[in-house]
Amino acid sequence: MSILFRQLTRYVTQKVASDPRAREMATKAARGVIEEAKQIVKEDDRAYAAGRAVRRALNKLQND
């Protein structure tokens, strides 16, 4: 599993480094993750907030 994850990470890194459009998408995704993390930290029940964030992400993936 570790080898697969390492290869996947290497592929994504190379793709983002070489393609300006992919770089822009990765930047946008990272900013979205940071915003979600900020919302989770602000909540009293962080586990519940994290679950809602995961559900929102899964819904976005299914709708696209």
C-alpha positions, 0 to 999 in steps of 0.5 A: 500500500505504501508503494502505491501511495508513493507512486501516486504521489510522485505522479501527481507531483510531476503532473502538477509541476509540468502543467500550469492548468493542473497547478492552478487546480491543485492550488484551488483544491489546497485553498479549499482544504484550508478553508474546511480545516478552519471551519472544523477548528472553529466548531465545538464538536470537531469530529461532527464538523469533520464528518460534515466536511467529508460528506460535502466533499463526497457530494461534490465528487458525485455531482461532478 
